[in-house]
Amino acid sequence: MYKQLKLFISKFKEFLSQKFKKYDGKIPYIITVVVTLLVVVLGIKFFLKLTRNLHTDLLADFDTVVSEYVTSFRTDALTTYFKFVTDVGDALGYLVVFSICSFLFYLFFKNWKYVLQLSSILVLALSSNLILKEIINRERPTLEHLVTVKTLSYPSGHAMTAMAFYGFLIYLILTFKISKLLKFALVTVLLLLILSIGVSRIYLGVHFPSDIVGGFVAGFIWVVFCILILNILKVFKEDPNT
């Protein structure tokens, strides 16, 4: 994304310099920031629209149909799997995964920047989720809970944090200079993990499907926001004209 962003800004600057005599070299950056904010705002707008419709009959029917379908597959083997997956998406799970990632990042790159970036998006996702839960104040489903839960329901903290943390980790992996086969394998595993964590919360009876959708959307907003801001700051830093 960084190379494409830099090329876009370079071409845009060249276009503006040809069209305007009093060209301001910061214009492409300003426009890029505006576009970035637009993407984030559209994501937020979708999240808010979903939130406003939580108590509508249409969304209630959606939640009921999907929940009944997912829980109809309950078996001892699947329950064991989804309990494990949901633990991976819990606080202790992130502590373990984050520690492993931190060790590997420093071992191979001798740089703490990836650790800082990954920790930042994790903190943002966790803190904003707690705030949103308290503001929206949606109770948990009345279905049988196969695991113990103590917080409110919407948006799903597991889904939101999984999308933010593992989604950003996918982005980092795509930027690393490693074999394409390894990239494909790691990205596939992480995508399946994100999906599994979301489904696990419905399967275990502790979330409505709309909680998961809201969590995924909110987490994705953080991923896009952080990726674009990091790339914009990188371009700003390397361009002496800004």
N, C-alpha and C positions, 0 to 999 in steps of 0.2 A: 504493500500500500504506500509505503514511504516513497519509493521510486516513482510510482504513478502520480502521487501528490506533487512531488517536486517537478516532474515533467509538465504537469498541468499548469502549475504556477509559472514556470519558465515560459511556456507557450503563451499563456495569458498576458504576461508582462510584455512579451514581444509584440503581441497583437495591440495592446493598449498604446505602446510606444509609437507604433505606426499610425494609430488613429488620432492620438492627442499629442499636441506639442508640449503642453504643460502636464506631462505624465507624472503621476505620483507612484513611485515604485512600491508603495505599501498597499495600493488598491487591491491587487490579487489576494494578499493575505487577509485583508478585511473581508473580501467577498467569500474567501474560503471559510473564515470563521463564521460568517453569516450562514453559509450552507450547512456547516457543522451544527450550528444551533438549530437550524430548521429541521434537520434530521431528528435531533433530540426532542424538539418541541412536538413534532408529529408523533413520535413514540409516546411521549407523555400524554398527548391528546387522546390517543387510542386507549391508553391505560385508564385515563379519567372517564372515558366513555364506557369502558367495560365496568368500571367501578360504579358508575351511576346506574347501571342496569343490573346490578347484583340481585335485586329483589323483584325483578320482572318475571312474569310467567314463562317467557321464552327461555331465559337463562336457567330458571328452575327446572324446566323440562330437560334442557341440555344436561344439567348436572345429574339429574335423576337417571336418564338413559345411559350416560357414559359410566356413572358409578355402578349401576347394576350390571352393566356389561363387563366391566373390569373385575368386579368382585365375584362374578360368576365363575371365574377361572381359578378361584382359590383352591390350592392343594398344599400339602405339607411341604413339598419341594419348593414351590413358588413362594410360599410364605417365608421359608428360610432364606431364599435368595433376596427377596425384597426387604426383609429385615436387615440383612447384611448391607444392601445398597443404601438403605435409608440411614444406616449408621455411618457409612462413608460420607454422606451428605450432612452429617451432624458436626458439632463443634470439635469433638475428639478426632473425627475423621479428617477434618480440614487441618488440624494441628499436625497430624501424621503426614498427610500429603504435602503440606506446606514445608515441613521440615525436610522431607526427602527432596523436594524441588529446590529448596535453598541450598542444600548440600551439593546437588548435581550442578546447579547453576554456577556456584563458586568454583567447583572442581574443574569444570570444563571451560568457563569463561573468565574466571578470576575477576569477577565484577559483581558488585552487589546491586546493580541497577534493576535487574530483572526481579530480584527478591523484593526490592522496594516497591516496584510497580505492582507485583502480584499481591503484596500485603496491603497496598493502598486500595485496590479494587475490592479486596475481601472485607476490609474495614468499612468501606463505603456501602457495600451491599448489606452487610449485617446491621449496621447502624440505621440505615434508611428503612430497612424492612421492619425493624422494631418500632420506628416512628409511625410508619404507615399502618401497621397493625393496630396501634393504639388509636389512631385517628379514625380509621374505618370501623373498627370494633365489630367484626363479624364473628359469630359463634361457630364452633366446629360442627361438622355433620353429626346427626344422631345415630349414624350407623355404628355397628360394633367396632371398637377401636382395638386393633391387634398390637398396638404399642402405646405407651404412655405419652400424653401430650399435656403441656401446661399453658402454652401461649394461645393467642387468638388465631383466627383462621386465614384471613386475607390480607395481603397476598402470601402465598406459601413461601416461608423462609427457605425451605430446602430447595424449591424450584428456582427462586430468585438468586440465591447464593451459588447454586450449581451452575446456572447460566452465566453469571458474572465471573466467577472464579475459573471454572473449567473452560468457559468460552474465551476468556482472556488468555488462558494457558494455551488454547488452540492457536490463537493469534501469534503468541510468542514462538510456538513450535514452527509455524509456517515461515517465520522470519529467520529461523536458525539455518545454518549451512550444514545440513545433514542429508542423508540419502532420501530420495523421494519415497522409497518403499517404507522406510522407517517413519517418515512424516505421515504417510497414508495410514499406517498401522496405528500410530499414536492418536491421530485425529479421529479415526474411526472408533477407537476404544473410548475416547473422551466424549464423543457425540452420543454413543450408546449409553455411557454413564449418566450424562445429563438427562437423556430421555428416561432411563431407568429410575433415576431418583425422583423425577416428576411423577411417573406412573406408580411408583411404590407408595406415594402418599395417598393416592386414590385407592389402591389395592388394600392398604392397611386400614382404610376407613377413617383417616384423620383429616382429609381435605376434600373439598368439592373440586371437580375438574376446573371450574372457573378460577379457583384459587391458584391452580397450577399455571393456567394460561396467564393470569395476572402476574404471577411470579416470574415466569419466563420473559414476559414483555419488559417488566421492570429491570430484570437482570441484563437483558439485551441492550436496554438504553444505556446502562453503565458501561457495557463493553464498547459500544460504538463511541460514546462520549470520550472514554479514556484513550481509545486507539487514535481517534482523530486529533485530540488535544496533544498527545505525545508526538504524533507525526508533524503537526503544525509547529510545535515548539522546536522540533529538530530542524525543520526547514528554516525557521526564524534564526536559529543559532548559527547555521551554516551560511546564511545569506548575509554578506557584509552590508548590504544596502538597506537592511531593516533596522 
